[in-house]
Amino acid sequence: MSHKQQLELSDSLSKKTAQLESLLIMANGKLGDCSDDVRENYLWACQELSTQIRAEFDRYWELTKDLAKPEGREPLGFEQHWEVANGVATPKGGEL
């Protein structure tokens, strides 16, 4: 993965997580005032954005995981503290 590709993917992930965070903050306690159609569309938009973030993160992880592995040593960072199964990351041992 080139440095430019890393920056583009990182920028995209940053933008999408900020968008999702903003959507969720704005709706906090206010979706009850909306019609069923509006609530359904709003939650669908949040779910779609979340799915895009997960797919991009998975792509980023696959493209960069070998960069973090010093030869002959265990990788540092994410793999040291987290396990990923079925696209879900959980702390190793239950807690950090």
Backbone torsions as a table, in degrees:
resi	resn	phi	psi	omega
1	MET	NA	127.6	-180.0
2	SER	-75.1	161.8	178.5
3	HIS	-60.8	-39.0	178.7
4	LYS	-62.6	-43.1	178.1
5	GLN	-63.6	-40.0	177.6
6	GLN	-60.9	-46.0	-179.4
7	LEU	-64.5	-41.7	179.3
8	GLU	-63.5	-45.1	-179.8
9	LEU	-67.9	-41.6	177.7
10	SER	-62.4	-42.6	178.6
11	ASP	-63.6	-42.8	179.3
12	SER	-62.9	-43.9	178.4
13	LEU	-63.4	-41.4	179.3
14	SER	-62.2	-45.5	179.7
15	LYS	-63.6	-45.6	-176.9
16	LYS	-68.2	-38.4	177.5
17	THR	-67.9	-35.9	176.2
18	ALA	-65.6	-39.8	178.1
19	GLN	-63.4	-46.8	-179.6
20	LEU	-63.4	-43.2	178.0
21	GLU	-58.9	-44.6	179.4
22	SER	-62.9	-43.1	177.9
23	LEU	-59.4	-44.4	-177.3
24	LEU	-70.8	-36.9	177.6
25	ILE	-64.3	-43.9	-177.9
26	MET	-65.0	-29.5	-176.6
27	ALA	-89.3	-8.7	-174.8
28	ASN	-54.1	106.2	178.0
29	GLY	78.4	4.2	-175.1
30	LYS	-112.0	-8.9	-177.7
31	LEU	-68.7	-23.3	179.7
32	GLY	-63.9	-22.8	179.7
33	ASP	-83.0	-6.3	-175.3
34	CYS	-97.7	160.5	176.6
35	SER	-69.8	163.5	178.5
36	ASP	-58.4	-41.1	-179.9
37	ASP	-62.9	-43.8	179.8
38	VAL	-64.2	-45.7	178.4
39	ARG	-60.1	-44.9	-179.2
40	GLU	-62.4	-45.7	179.3
41	ASN	-66.1	-39.0	179.5
42	TYR	-62.9	-49.0	-179.6
43	LEU	-66.9	-34.1	175.8
44	TRP	-63.3	-42.3	179.1
45	ALA	-62.7	-42.6	178.3
46	CYS	-63.6	-42.2	-179.9
47	GLN	-64.8	-42.5	179.0
48	GLU	-62.5	-43.6	179.4
49	LEU	-64.3	-41.2	177.3
50	SER	-61.8	-41.9	178.0
51	THR	-63.0	-41.3	178.0
52	GLN	-63.4	-42.5	179.3
53	ILE	-62.2	-46.7	179.8
54	ARG	-59.8	-44.7	-179.2
55	ALA	-63.6	-42.6	179.2
56	GLU	-67.9	-40.3	177.7
57	PHE	-63.1	-44.1	178.0
58	ASP	-59.7	-41.9	177.9
59	ARG	-63.6	-46.1	179.4
60	TYR	-60.0	-44.6	-179.7
61	TRP	-61.9	-45.8	-179.9
62	GLU	-62.6	-38.8	-177.1
63	LEU	-78.2	-20.7	-175.0
64	THR	-115.8	-8.7	-173.7
65	LYS	-61.0	-34.5	179.9
66	ASP	-72.5	-22.4	178.9
67	LEU	-67.7	-25.8	-176.0
68	ALA	-90.2	1.4	-176.1
69	LYS	-101.2	99.3	173.8
70	PRO	-64.8	143.4	-176.3
71	GLU	-60.0	127.3	177.6
72	GLY	79.8	6.1	-179.5
73	ARG	-129.0	160.6	175.1
74	GLU	-70.4	147.9	176.9
75	PRO	-66.1	151.4	177.8
76	LEU	-100.3	160.7	172.9
77	GLY	90.1	-130.1	-169.6
78	PHE	-51.3	-50.9	-175.8
79	GLU	-64.8	-24.4	-178.0
80	GLN	-70.4	-31.4	-172.9
81	HIS	-115.4	-11.5	-172.9
82	TRP	-130.1	147.7	171.9
83	GLU	-115.1	140.0	179.2
84	VAL	-117.0	123.9	177.4
85	ALA	-138.2	128.8	180.0
86	ASN	55.2	36.7	177.5
87	GLY	77.6	9.0	-178.8
88	VAL	-118.0	127.5	178.3
89	ALA	-93.5	131.8	176.3
90	THR	-132.1	148.1	179.5
91	PRO	-64.3	139.7	175.1
92	LYS	-65.7	136.7	179.7
93	GLY	74.4	8.1	177.0
94	GLY	92.0	-34.0	-179.5
95	GLU	-145.6	157.8	175.3
96	LEU	-87.3	NA	NA
